[in-house]
Amino acid sequence: MANTFRNEFYSPIKTLSYLVMAGLGGIGLIAVLYALMSVVMILFPDRTIELEHGASVPAGLGIIGIAAFLEIPLRLATIVLFLIWIYRAFGNLSVLKARNLEFSPGWAVGWWFIPFANLVKPFQVVGEL
């Protein structure tokens, strides 16, 4: 299948790559924090954080809740940045004179959102990239 897309200019993706790696690293750090707080909850079940109105929350659970609150926007931002990275990387393939590509930049991103196809096609997309 011939390339049906053409980009005129190369789009640098180095900074975007670093942002995606930083997002993935942050998600990994939060996962480590979850594991540590789980161990803290097992070893020290009586440690609590006193809240207003006399309520209390286990210390580890409170920290896990705060981390989860921070993790959601981090995950969403990382997903968006990764999909932008995939799109730009595929767009650069035409500038780099790659031929007989199976996917266009749009489909390289689109396959991530199609149920059941997203189990196979993203692997093929990244393999072609």
MIFIVEX-806566 format. One line per field, with one value per residue (C-alpha): chain; x, y, z; residue number from 1. Coordinates in steps of 0.02 Angstrom, whole numbers, plus 50000, padded with zeros to 5 digits. Layout:
<atoms>
chain [A, ...]
east [X, ...]
north [Y, ...]
up [Z, ...]
n [NUM, ...]
</atoms>
This chain:
<atoms>
chain [A, A, A, A, A, A, A, A, A, A, A, A, A, A, A, A, A, A, A, A, A, A, A, A, A, A, A, A, A, A, A, A, A, A, A, A, A, A, A, A, A, A, A, A, A, A, A, A, A, A, A, A, A, A, A, A, A, A, A, A, A, A, A, A, A, A, A, A, A, A, A, A, A, A, A, A, A, A, A, A, A, A, A, A, A, A, A, A, A, A, A, A, A, A, A, A, A, A, A, A, A, A, A, A, A, A, A, A, A, A, A, A, A, A, A, A, A, A, A, A, A, A, A, A, A, A, A, A, A]
east [50000, 50072, 50082, 49928, 49992, 50132, 50211, 50319, 50423, 50501, 50424, 50551, 50483, 50629, 50547, 50382, 50475, 50549, 50378, 50303, 50448, 50427, 50241, 50274, 50407, 50284, 50154, 50287, 50333, 50151, 50138, 50289, 50205, 50048, 50151, 50243, 50084, 50005, 50151, 50134, 49949, 49990, 50132, 50049, 49860, 49829, 49911, 49775, 49756, 49634, 49511, 49388, 49230, 49319, 49336, 49497, 49569, 49709, 49869, 49916, 49742, 49745, 49910, 49848, 49693, 49798, 49912, 49761, 49694, 49859, 49877, 49719, 49772, 49949, 49886, 49771, 49909, 50030, 49904, 49871, 50056, 50093, 49959, 50026, 50199, 50136, 50049, 50202, 50320, 50213, 50200, 50390, 50402, 50348, 50480, 50608, 50557, 50481, 50381, 50245, 50179, 50023, 49962, 49936, 49968, 49780, 49755, 49912, 49817, 49642, 49677, 49699, 49513, 49431, 49374, 49455, 49564, 49655, 49721, 49823, 49837, 49933, 50068, 50079, 50080, 50226, 50314, 50300, 50357]
north [50000, 50167, 50313, 50422, 50558, 50682, 50802, 50942, 50972, 50867, 50895, 50872, 50758, 50755, 50869, 50776, 50612, 50678, 50736, 50563, 50480, 50599, 50559, 50373, 50395, 50492, 50355, 50228, 50329, 50338, 50148, 50129, 50248, 50140, 49986, 50072, 50139, 49966, 49897, 50041, 50001, 49818, 49855, 50001, 49978, 50092, 50249, 50374, 50552, 50653, 50753, 50888, 50840, 50698, 50585, 50489, 50401, 50271, 50364, 50253, 50264, 50454, 50463, 50338, 50447, 50602, 50507, 50442, 50619, 50673, 50518, 50542, 50705, 50638, 50482, 50582, 50704, 50561, 50472, 50630, 50668, 50489, 50494, 50661, 50583, 50435, 50553, 50663, 50515, 50439, 50608, 50617, 50451, 50529, 50665, 50530, 50444, 50289, 50190, 50057, 50102, 50012, 50152, 50339, 50457, 50469, 50281, 50260, 50354, 50295, 50110, 50142, 50184, 50042, 49900, 49730, 49800, 49898, 49732, 49700, 49854, 49970, 49836, 49833, 50023, 50038, 49896, 49988, 50149]
up [50000, 49950, 50068, 50050, 50165, 50139, 50261, 50196, 50351, 50487, 50659, 50799, 50934, 51057, 51186, 51168, 51196, 51357, 51417, 51383, 51475, 51622, 51630, 51627, 51761, 51870, 51850, 51900, 52055, 52107, 52087, 52203, 52327, 52322, 52362, 52505, 52581, 52570, 52670, 52795, 52815, 52850, 52972, 53062, 53052, 53201, 53126, 53082, 53022, 53125, 53021, 53069, 53165, 53255, 53103, 53069, 52918, 52913, 52869, 52723, 52649, 52659, 52566, 52436, 52409, 52381, 52260, 52164, 52151, 52073, 51965, 51862, 51775, 51757, 51668, 51554, 51508, 51474, 51363, 51262, 51244, 51191, 51056, 50994, 50990, 50887, 50765, 50741, 50727, 50588, 50504, 50500, 50409, 50243, 50262, 50297, 50133, 50212, 50083, 50083, 50254, 50312, 50426, 50410, 50557, 50589, 50594, 50699, 50834, 50788, 50813, 51000, 51013, 50915, 51029, 51001, 50861, 50997, 51062, 50903, 50792, 50912, 50924, 50733, 50726, 50846, 50757, 50591, 50671]
n [1, 2, 3, 4, 5, 6, 7, 8, 9, 10, 11, 12, 13, 14, 15, 16, 17, 18, 19, 20, 21, 22, 23, 24, 25, 26, 27, 28, 29, 30, 31, 32, 33, 34, 35, 36, 37, 38, 39, 40, 41, 42, 43, 44, 45, 46, 47, 48, 49, 50, 51, 52, 53, 54, 55, 56, 57, 58, 59, 60, 61, 62, 63, 64, 65, 66, 67, 68, 69, 70, 71, 72, 73, 74, 75, 76, 77, 78, 79, 80, 81, 82, 83, 84, 85, 86, 87, 88, 89, 90, 91, 92, 93, 94, 95, 96, 97, 98, 99, 100, 101, 102, 103, 104, 105, 106, 107, 108, 109, 110, 111, 112, 113, 114, 115, 116, 117, 118, 119, 120, 121, 122, 123, 124, 125, 126, 127, 128, 129]
</atoms>
